[in-house]
Amino acid sequence: MAFNTKEKIAIAKMLVECGADELEIGIPAMGEDEKRDIKTLLSLELDVRMMTWNRAVMKDLEASLECGVKARS
């Protein structure tokens, strides 16, 4: 099951409220919709470290950087 953008935003905000100090917010290699959601979550400027999941290939890392992600797991 995949969450829609509105659900992802709500989940991220609730996790921050619960005290999470980092969030894995998506997988940019999944496509443009996922990249859009990652950018949306980053734009919220929540007080938490946000990172994405990537395979160990340059294309995945570049996709994360294109979204503006600073941390990657």
One Martini backbone bead per residue (centre of mass of N, CA, C, O) as a GRO file, in nm:
protein
   73
    1MET     BB    1   0.096   0.036   0.023
    2ALA     BB    2   0.028   0.369  -0.065
    3PHE     BB    3   0.076   0.697  -0.006
    4ASN     BB    4  -0.034   0.998  -0.013
    5THR     BB    5   0.053   1.316   0.021
    6LYS     BB    6  -0.130   1.387   0.260
    7GLU     BB    7  -0.044   1.144   0.435
    8LYS     BB    8   0.259   1.203   0.448
    9ILE     BB    9   0.235   1.472   0.593
   10ALA     BB   10   0.084   1.372   0.843
   11ILE     BB   11   0.295   1.165   0.933
   12ALA     BB   12   0.536   1.352   0.962
   13LYS     BB   13   0.412   1.540   1.176
   14MET     BB   14   0.356   1.320   1.388
   15LEU     BB   15   0.647   1.220   1.425
   16VAL     BB   16   0.756   1.487   1.525
   17GLU     BB   17   0.562   1.514   1.769
   18CYS     BB   18   0.681   1.230   1.891
   19GLY     BB   19   1.020   1.273   1.841
   20ALA     BB   20   1.143   1.248   1.586
   21ASP     BB   21   1.480   1.288   1.422
   22GLU     BB   22   1.404   1.100   1.166
   23LEU     BB   23   1.330   1.066   0.806
   24GLU     BB   24   1.202   0.849   0.561
   25ILE     BB   25   1.061   0.999   0.251
   26GLY     BB   26   1.186   0.806   0.017
   27ILE     BB   27   1.211   0.697  -0.349
   28PRO     BB   28   1.321   0.849  -0.626
   29ALA     BB   29   1.337   0.596  -0.830
   30MET     BB   30   1.013   0.568  -0.859
   31GLY     BB   31   0.964   0.877  -0.949
   32GLU     BB   32   0.798   1.174  -0.995
   33ASP     BB   33   0.594   1.152  -0.764
   34GLU     BB   34   0.802   1.098  -0.543
   35LYS     BB   35   0.968   1.354  -0.584
   36ARG     BB   36   0.740   1.549  -0.521
   37ASP     BB   37   0.694   1.453  -0.229
   38ILE     BB   38   0.974   1.514  -0.125
   39LYS     BB   39   0.969   1.817  -0.182
   40THR     BB   40   0.725   1.874  -0.005
   41LEU     BB   41   0.847   1.778   0.264
   42LEU     BB   42   1.091   1.971   0.260
   43SER     BB   43   0.915   2.241   0.252
   44LEU     BB   44   0.819   2.220   0.560
   45GLU     BB   45   1.059   2.244   0.759
   46LEU     BB   46   1.116   2.034   0.957
   47ASP     BB   47   1.249   1.934   1.282
   48VAL     BB   48   1.420   1.720   1.080
   49ARG     BB   49   1.573   1.457   0.949
   50MET     BB   50   1.595   1.404   0.593
   51MET     BB   51   1.559   1.103   0.398
   52THR     BB   52   1.664   0.860   0.161
   53TRP     BB   53   1.631   0.585  -0.046
   54ASN     BB   54   1.913   0.387  -0.181
   55ARG     BB   55   2.090   0.265  -0.402
   56ALA     BB   56   2.428   0.175  -0.508
   57VAL     BB   57   2.368   0.421  -0.725
   58MET     BB   58   2.409   0.711  -0.889
   59LYS     BB   59   2.116   0.766  -0.984
   60ASP     BB   60   1.990   0.770  -0.701
   61LEU     BB   61   2.161   0.994  -0.577
   62GLU     BB   62   2.087   1.212  -0.785
   63ALA     BB   63   1.782   1.214  -0.725
   64SER     BB   64   1.810   1.319  -0.437
   65LEU     BB   65   1.962   1.581  -0.501
   66GLU     BB   66   1.738   1.699  -0.690
   67CYS     BB   67   1.534   1.725  -0.435
   68GLY     BB   68   1.729   1.829  -0.175
   69VAL     BB   69   1.877   1.615  -0.032
   70LYS     BB   70   2.119   1.561   0.232
   71ALA     BB   71   2.023   1.276   0.325
   72ARG     BB   72   2.131   0.926   0.308
   73SER     BB   73   2.055   0.553   0.321
   0.00000   0.00000   0.00000
